[in-house]
């Protein structure tokens, strides 16, 4: 079976409030997929339904071929989860905890190799409660992958990171995905992060998938219209267009020469994304 | 590896963490054992009025009963509530075998705690208080069955507690009241009859009775309800509580963790920080 996650018409409402309004997702095995969207778009609700933490109001969901509402131990053993914040097991030592939680699985990773891969070797004997934010996050990833999961969920993995820690974390996820062929579903509100890590991105806005595809396709699709300005009859004119070059050519012909005050502005991908998010809100 | 073995290792590791944390260890030990030693030195060698049994012997039986009872119904619910609050339960819920391992682990932690405290109380009693040696077999079965009677129940209560902070407040008062009326410190027959009936509904009374039967001579039976140690009844009531707890605890624990998720945890954390 080549599909890791299959979602059809997923809806979730709390009372009268619709949080998810019909989501479709197909995530093949081995892909790094980002669910991108502003806060409150429904990213965490979606990922928690996929993880089996929440029920749903309607729709079909299959995660590794199993409906998460009915997933048992054998299913859970194939998943790794890194939730937004963890504060657990503060009295345990780093290596001790990795080895202990690994022993719940049939074929765990070697704790020392895992700590080395995550740059936590020096912290092996340190108490979990004394780790810095970035170290704690790396430990959470270690615990997420200690059981060699087929599918890893990362919910807002770099929130609260400084830029350096974020870079380091990105390299780590890229390496894991490349070396292990693990399927990764991550949520983020950071376009740059999604672009850097994911093979495909779905933009979730207001409980719907506004757009999805590879980052390059997305950049094209999401591209907001360019604004072309010029001065005509002493008045400033402006027009939004998908094809600014054609408009400029048309203006040149109309003026039969230089166009007064001509200005063409293409929005950046980030601006386009914000525009998309803003339009839906 | 199987659940039982991982659970035992988990419980043992948790124990070592408590031992390393000196403040927690001291609080745990000084709490009950310290108070007991003080009382023993102060009034242990005087006889209980109208008898030839020393206060120390009576108190030893009472403190043993209370140790088991408070470990199961105070410490355990607070531990579970704290484990829920900081996400430990959620972490284990998303791992295969997590919840059964957790329960076994907490059981082991608690058994170690109860064993150490009971041994200390007995040791202090015999060494300092001149307590006469009890009937060991009776002590063993009453403590064992009493532990079984309160541990699953304590786990169930722990699942119902809204937060570790409020757990202490919610549980503290009823536990103290139960201790006073259950005859572990003061003979139950001095209480009004209604209170005696209430006391007999809870495992603490029966645990105390069973332990007194191990420590005290039959001449003390005058202070007991029905003038008898009632061992068969004791076993039946403690066994009943054990069974009820064992049936109830996994259901409640599953329910408490099923409605748990990362975002709910974060919400509660924020609320706790704001309060």
Interface residues (C-beta under 8 A of the other chain):
Chain A: X44 X45 X48 X51 X53 X54 X73 X74 X76 X77 X79 X81 X83 X84 X85 X86 X87 X88 X89 X90 X91 X92 X96 X100 X101 X103 X104 X105 X143 X147 X155
Chain B: X1 X6 X9 X10 X13 X14 X17 X20 X21 X83 X86 X87 X88 X90 X91 X94 X95 X96 X97 X98 X101 X260 X261 X262 X263 X265 X266 X269
